[in-house]
Amino acid sequence: MTADPLAEAARLVAALRPDWQRPERFHEAKAEALACIRAAAADRCAGCEAAALRERLARAHALLRAAGAELARHRRLLAAARPKPRRRRAEHDPRQGRLPLPRGSENDSAAPRRSP
């Protein structure tokens, strides 16, 4: 390989020709040219602003995942620490009329009977 990866990639791309005897040779040469192009892009982008932004974004994602895990842990802890609120039994509202049910109906059998 030469010192300039882009020049090497340009040379490899210019030399690309279909090979009718061994078709995989074309794909091998194409893959080698792509590797040179990717290496040149990585070398040139190592100190650029976009690389710094990608690194900051990766750190922010990691921080967000950690905060989400901590929040889930705190929610589980809070759910285990306090009992669930109980609903009060609704008492009879004097403004609401009672249904006149006959004595001995099936609705009275489930309720406890009062002695007179």
ABEGO torsion letter per residue (X at the ends): XBABAAAAAAAAAAABBBBAABAAAAAAAAAAAAAAAAAAAAAAAAABAAAAAAAAAAAAAAAAAAAAAAAAAAAAAAAAABBBBBBBBBBBBAABBBBBBBBGBAAAAABBBBBX
